[in-house]
Amino acid sequence: MERERTGQGDRGLLALVLLLTVFGLVFLYSASSYNGRVRFQDEAYYFKKQLFATALGLAAMYAVSQIDYRIWVSLAPGAYILSLLLSTAVLLFGQEINGSKRWLDLGPLSFQPAEFAKAAVILFLSWQIDRTNKNTIGVGFICRTMVTLLPIAGLVGSNNLSTAIIILGIGVVLIFVSNPRYMQFIGLGAAGAGFAAVFLAAESYRLERLAIWRDPEKYEKGFQTIQGLYAIGSGGLFGRGLGSSLQKLGFVPEAQNDMIFSIICEELGLVGAGTLILVFALLLWRLCVIATYSRDLKGTLICAGILAHIAIQVILNIAVVTNTIPNTGITLPFISYGGTSVVFLLGEMGLALSVASHRNPYPAYNKLKRPFRSGRVG
């Protein structure tokens, strides 16, 4: 049976994406107004830049959703090579901010290649795994797939450990989706733990982050973590009210960036923060549904990769803000300030909508014919 275009994507997914986008803009203005006024004499400085990036992202989402996702997958090798070149360019010519080179200057705009690398990795692994002709059993398949990720993870991880973790996490999830034998993941987990230990020990500042995490009050750099926890605690059940945060008034540094979830907790309380987490959970559920109903392995892997990207990033950001794990400098998807991030996140949503619009119109028939559709062998 041929794949049919239904003429529309997943309306539930689209509604959730638009809801998160609007919420992100509203809360970004609330969290950044003080910093904008102090630094640039403009309360809406960060909001206007994010609004521009969001408009570009929505246009990208629409354009990507109108093109068959198989065309994007066919471009994956070139996108992966381009991500390697851009990541190398960052190390050589990148703009250094707060001790890290993560941005390339493009005239009046700046671009963060690490965000492009996440999307490129999702497409490339979907292309690579699909070409294995369902030969996804064994340690050899796991090793080949992970080795593919090492160059980009190494380049990105030299200045952006959190993105390297996300890239490797995407790889693990896509291997899990396509590999029917679960016991092999014990070895993969052990290897990952060993790699993480070596990577953390390679730089003294990473070990310092571990020490700050264990006892933030002993270190000057633990100030941000402590103030973020104060913000969460002072929010109570229903919060102080939108725009009424005290911690964003210079106490939580760069409140519009990585620590924005703490301001959400302070202004909207446990109920508001829990509702936001529920919206993210619904978004992941819709991606899971689209992956399940995808006609082919490419579509399933694309949606699984996007799901992994968002899930890992949300979990890590909230874990950092609550001091559950050491600070990794990771943003909250759709909410934190970052133009490059929101553009490529919305572009990924366009990919998922493209998969949804080309889904199998007869899923029950499809499941009868191919009960292990995602590369699993019975």
C-alpha positions as semicolon CSV with decimal commas, in nm:
position;residue;x (nm);y (nm);z (nm)
1;M;0,000;0,000;0,000
2;E;0,131;0,345;-0,088
3;R;0,182;0,619;0,164
4;E;-0,085;0,888;0,132
5;R;-0,067;1,253;0,227
6;T;-0,365;1,332;0,449
7;G;-0,341;1,704;0,366
8;Q;-0,289;1,803;0,730
9;G;-0,048;1,739;1,010
10;D;-0,125;1,651;1,368
11;R;-0,350;1,926;1,504
12;G;-0,285;1,825;1,863
13;L;0,089;1,857;1,817
14;L;0,050;2,192;1,641
15;A;-0,172;2,327;1,919
16;L;0,075;2,221;2,188
17;V;0,370;2,375;2,001
18;L;0,184;2,706;1,959
19;L;0,082;2,700;2,326
20;L;0,442;2,649;2,440
21;T;0,564;2,916;2,199
22;V;0,318;3,177;2,324
23;F;0,382;3,085;2,688
24;G;0,756;3,111;2,625
25;L;0,726;3,460;2,479
26;V;0,504;3,583;2,762
27;F;0,726;3,443;3,032
28;L;1,046;3,550;2,861
29;Y;0,921;3,910;2,873
30;S;0,839;3,871;3,241
31;A;1,176;3,715;3,329
32;S;1,392;3,945;3,114
33;S;1,228;4,287;3,161
34;Y;1,454;4,386;3,452
35;N;1,776;4,282;3,275
36;G;1,663;4,454;2,957
37;R;1,589;4,778;3,139
38;V;1,919;4,777;3,332
39;R;2,146;4,678;3,043
40;F;1,977;4,823;2,736
41;Q;1,722;5,072;2,874
42;D;1,452;4,864;2,705
43;E;1,232;4,624;2,901
44;A;1,135;4,444;2,578
45;Y;1,490;4,407;2,444
46;Y;1,512;4,029;2,486
47;F;1,145;3,984;2,402
48;K;1,176;4,160;2,066
49;K;1,478;3,952;1,965
50;Q;1,302;3,631;2,068
51;L;0,986;3,738;1,886
52;F;1,184;3,786;1,565
53;A;1,347;3,443;1,601
54;T;1,009;3,285;1,678
55;A;0,861;3,435;1,361
56;L;1,150;3,284;1,161
57;G;1,097;2,952;1,338
58;L;0,725;2,942;1,265
59;A;0,796;3,016;0,897
60;A;1,057;2,736;0,899
61;M;0,810;2,498;1,066
62;Y;0,551;2,565;0,798
63;A;0,800;2,531;0,511
64;V;0,950;2,207;0,647
65;S;0,606;2,055;0,713
66;Q;0,504;2,107;0,349
67;I;0,791;1,893;0,215
68;D;0,792;1,514;0,232
69;Y;1,017;1,415;0,522
70;R;1,190;1,155;0,301
71;I;1,342;1,443;0,103
72;W;1,489;1,589;0,422
73;V;1,629;1,245;0,515
74;S;1,797;1,218;0,174
75;L;1,983;1,542;0,254
76;A;2,102;1,409;0,591
77;P;2,465;1,318;0,495
78;G;2,525;1,670;0,367
79;A;2,363;1,821;0,678
80;Y;2,586;1,610;0,903
81;I;2,902;1,711;0,719
82;L;2,793;2,076;0,736
83;S;2,740;2,043;1,111
84;L;3,098;1,912;1,146
85;L;3,233;2,206;0,946
86;L;3,032;2,461;1,142
87;S;3,135;2,310;1,475
88;T;3,500;2,325;1,368
89;A;3,453;2,687;1,260
90;V;3,324;2,772;1,607
91;L;3,645;2,642;1,764
92;L;3,856;2,847;1,523
93;F;3,657;3,166;1,473
94;G;3,374;3,154;1,726
95;Q;3,268;3,439;1,948
96;E;3,363;3,376;2,310
97;I;3,099;3,458;2,572
98;N;3,144;3,375;2,941
99;G;3,451;3,167;2,863
100;S;3,288;2,945;2,598
101;K;3,300;2,960;2,218
102;R;2,952;2,865;2,101
103;W;2,849;3,132;1,850
104;L;2,939;3,230;1,496
105;D;2,882;3,590;1,393
106;L;2,679;3,635;1,074
107;G;2,680;4,012;1,034
108;P;2,423;4,157;1,276
109;L;2,309;3,807;1,377
110;S;2,478;3,531;1,574
111;F;2,430;3,160;1,510
112;Q;2,486;2,864;1,742
113;P;2,591;2,562;1,531
114;A;2,529;2,321;1,820
115;E;2,154;2,368;1,772
116;F;2,184;2,281;1,403
117;A;2,392;1,976;1,499
118;K;2,103;1,828;1,701
119;A;1,866;1,839;1,403
120;A;2,139;1,713;1,167
121;V;2,210;1,415;1,395
122;I;1,840;1,319;1,408
123;L;1,818;1,318;1,028
124;F;2,153;1,147;0,976
125;L;2,087;0,863;1,219
126;S;1,743;0,812;1,064
127;W;1,911;0,786;0,723
128;Q;2,191;0,560;0,848
129;I;1,973;0,318;1,046
130;D;1,717;0,294;0,765
131;R;1,996;0,191;0,525
132;T;2,097;-0,105;0,741
133;N;1,808;-0,304;0,587
134;K;1,682;-0,400;0,935
135;N;2,023;-0,543;1,031
136;T;1,998;-0,375;1,370
137;I;2,084;-0,671;1,589
138;G;2,411;-0,707;1,773
139;V;2,687;-0,506;1,931
140;G;2,830;-0,421;1,590
141;F;2,525;-0,214;1,500
142;I;2,542;-0,028;1,833
143;C;2,913;0,043;1,793
144;R;2,880;0,162;1,431
145;T;2,600;0,398;1,523
146;M;2,773;0,546;1,828
147;V;3,106;0,582;1,647
148;T;2,924;0,792;1,388
149;L;2,834;1,038;1,664
150;L;3,178;1,066;1,824
151;P;3,319;1,333;1,584
152;I;3,029;1,575;1,630
153;A;2,996;1,497;2,003
154;G;3,367;1,562;2,051
155;L;3,364;1,890;1,859
156;V;3,052;2,021;2,030
157;G;3,145;1,884;2,372
158;S;3,476;2,069;2,384
159;N;3,282;2,388;2,463
160;N;2,926;2,268;2,519
161;L;2,904;1,953;2,728
162;S;2,526;1,966;2,763
163;T;2,468;1,955;2,386
164;A;2,713;1,665;2,353
165;I;2,510;1,476;2,615
166;I;2,189;1,545;2,421
167;I;2,346;1,426;2,093
168;L;2,467;1,102;2,251
169;G;2,129;1,061;2,421
170;I;1,952;1,093;2,085
171;G;2,180;0,821;1,950
172;V;2,101;0,587;2,241
173;V;1,725;0,636;2,202
174;L;1,730;0,570;1,827
175;I;1,939;0,257;1,881
176;F;1,688;0,145;2,144
177;V;1,396;0,203;1,906
178;S;1,556;0,001;1,626
179;N;1,733;-0,272;1,827
180;P;1,518;-0,558;1,962
181;R;1,765;-0,683;2,225
182;Y;1,759;-0,487;2,549
183;M;2,042;-0,656;2,740
184;Q;2,299;-0,495;2,513
185;F;2,209;-0,160;2,663
186;I;2,364;-0,264;2,993
187;G;2,704;-0,269;2,824
188;L;2,625;0,054;2,642
189;G;2,534;0,218;2,972
190;A;2,856;0,101;3,136
191;A;3,060;0,233;2,843
192;G;2,874;0,563;2,861
193;A;2,942;0,596;3,234
194;G;3,312;0,532;3,174
195;F;3,323;0,787;2,893
196;A;3,148;1,045;3,113
197;A;3,394;0,988;3,398
198;V;3,694;1,041;3,169
199;F;3,533;1,345;3,008
200;L;3,458;1,506;3,344
201;A;3,810;1,443;3,474
202;A;3,971;1,593;3,162
203;E;3,894;1,953;3,268
204;S;3,928;2,093;3,619
205;Y;3,626;2,322;3,584
206;R;3,400;2,019;3,532
207;L;3,519;1,869;3,860
208;E;3,460;2,208;4,020
209;R;3,097;2,193;3,904
210;L;3,058;1,861;4,085
211;A;3,193;2,016;4,403
212;I;2,957;2,316;4,371
213;W;2,664;2,083;4,316
214;R;2,740;1,892;4,635
215;D;2,769;2,205;4,849
216;P;2,674;2,525;4,662
217;E;2,696;2,741;4,976
218;K;3,072;2,686;5,002
219;Y;3,147;2,836;4,659
220;E;3,091;3,178;4,508
221;K;2,977;3,014;4,183
222;G;2,699;2,840;4,373
223;F;2,519;3,175;4,407
224;Q;2,300;3,116;4,100
225;T;2,189;2,774;4,221
226;I;2,103;2,901;4,569
227;Q;1,904;3,197;4,436
228;G;1,719;2,970;4,197
229;L;1,620;2,744;4,487
230;Y;1,505;3,050;4,683
231;A;1,284;3,143;4,387
232;I;1,132;2,795;4,371
233;G;1,067;2,785;4,745
234;S;0,913;3,131;4,764
235;G;0,660;3,052;4,491
236;G;0,459;2,817;4,709
237;L;0,154;2,650;4,564
238;F;0,015;2,927;4,341
239;G;0,309;3,168;4,312
240;R;0,347;3,543;4,358
241;G;0,170;3,621;4,030
242;L;0,287;3,681;3,674
243;G;0,550;3,956;3,666
244;S;0,587;3,966;4,046
245;S;0,913;3,774;4,088
246;L;1,170;3,926;4,325
247;Q;1,455;3,689;4,237
248;K;1,466;3,806;3,875
249;L;1,565;4,154;3,999
250;G;1,935;4,073;3,975
251;F;1,941;3,787;4,227
252;V;1,914;3,507;3,971
253;P;2,179;3,593;3,708
254;E;2,053;3,584;3,348
255;A;1,705;3,484;3,465
256;Q;1,580;3,462;3,104
257;N;1,826;3,186;3,015
258;D;1,894;2,853;3,185
259;M;1,725;2,942;3,516
260;I;1,393;3,061;3,377
261;F;1,211;2,760;3,526
262;S;1,292;2,890;3,875
263;I;1,118;3,220;3,789
264;I;0,819;3,026;3,655
265;C;0,799;2,843;3,989
266;E;0,821;3,174;4,180
267;E;0,555;3,354;3,976
268;L;0,315;3,066;3,902
269;G;0,394;2,832;4,190
270;L;0,386;2,456;4,196
271;V;0,056;2,450;4,007
272;G;0,190;2,659;3,718
273;A;0,519;2,468;3,697
274;G;0,333;2,137;3,709
275;T;0,101;2,251;3,432
276;L;0,399;2,342;3,213
277;I;0,552;1,999;3,272
278;L;0,216;1,842;3,180
279;V;0,212;2,034;2,850
280;F;0,562;1,905;2,772
281;A;0,445;1,551;2,857
282;L;0,149;1,588;2,617
283;L;0,387;1,710;2,346
284;L;0,604;1,402;2,393
285;W;0,293;1,182;2,385
286;R;0,183;1,330;2,051
287;L;0,531;1,269;1,908
288;C;0,508;0,909;2,030
289;V;0,168;0,868;1,862
290;I;0,300;1,006;1,532
291;A;0,601;0,774;1,552
292;T;0,371;0,478;1,613
293;Y;0,150;0,561;1,315
294;S;0,438;0,638;1,080
295;R;0,431;0,422;0,769
296;D;0,808;0,360;0,754
297;L;1,115;0,338;0,972
298;K;1,243;0,682;0,866
299;G;0,936;0,856;1,004
300;T;0,944;0,657;1,325
301;L;1,310;0,739;1,384
302;I;1,266;1,109;1,308
303;C;0,987;1,143;1,564
304;A;1,172;0,930;1,818
305;G;1,481;1,149;1,775
306;I;1,283;1,470;1,821
307;L;1,111;1,318;2,125
308;A;1,450;1,225;2,273
309;H;1,589;1,574;2,207
310;I;1,305;1,753;2,384
311;A;1,268;1,502;2,668
312;I;1,639;1,500;2,755
313;Q;1,663;1,878;2,740
314;V;1,354;1,936;2,957
315;I;1,464;1,677;3,215
316;L;1,820;1,811;3,235
317;N;1,711;2,175;3,261
318;I;1,465;2,110;3,543
319;A;1,715;1,882;3,717
320;V;1,981;2,156;3,704
321;V;1,744;2,428;3,830
322;T;1,638;2,209;4,124
323;N;2,006;2,114;4,189
324;T;1,931;1,748;4,127
325;I;2,235;1,728;3,896
326;P;2,540;1,956;3,847
327;N;2,493;2,270;3,638
328;T;2,535;2,193;3,266
329;G;2,417;2,521;3,115
330;I;2,117;2,382;2,928
331;T;1,808;2,576;2,819
332;L;1,439;2,494;2,858
333;P;1,291;2,424;2,509
334;F;1,056;2,693;2,371
335;I;1,085;2,894;2,695
336;S;1,445;3,006;2,754
337;Y;1,598;3,294;2,560
338;G;1,784;3,179;2,249
339;G;1,704;3,259;1,888
340;T;1,893;2,972;1,726
341;S;1,736;2,724;1,964
342;V;1,376;2,828;1,897
343;V;1,428;2,837;1,518
344;F;1,561;2,481;1,502
345;L;1,314;2,347;1,759
346;L;1,028;2,477;1,548
347;G;1,198;2,335;1,239
348;E;1,201;1,994;1,408
349;M;0,831;2,033;1,483
350;G;0,784;2,091;1,111
351;L;0,955;1,757;1,045
352;A;0,718;1,584;1,288
353;L;0,418;1,749;1,121
354;S;0,547;1,628;0,783
355;V;0,566;1,272;0,916
356;A;0,213;1,308;1,053
357;S;0,075;1,435;0,721
358;H;0,224;1,134;0,539
359;R;0,125;0,876;0,798
360;N;-0,029;0,542;0,709
361;P;-0,406;0,591;0,656
362;Y;-0,473;0,227;0,758
363;P;-0,273;0,173;1,080
364;A;-0,464;-0,139;1,184
365;Y;-0,388;-0,305;0,850
366;N;-0,029;-0,194;0,873
367;K;0,017;-0,343;1,220
368;L;-0,123;-0,676;1,103
369;K;0,123;-0,687;0,814
370;R;0,423;-0,544;1,002
371;P;0,379;-0,594;1,377
372;F;0,737;-0,490;1,450
373;R;0,745;-0,186;1,227
374;S;1,020;0,009;1,400
375;G;1,297;-0,223;1,293
376;R;1,229;-0,486;1,562
377;V;1,242;-0,846;1,457
378;G;1,012;-1,099;1,616
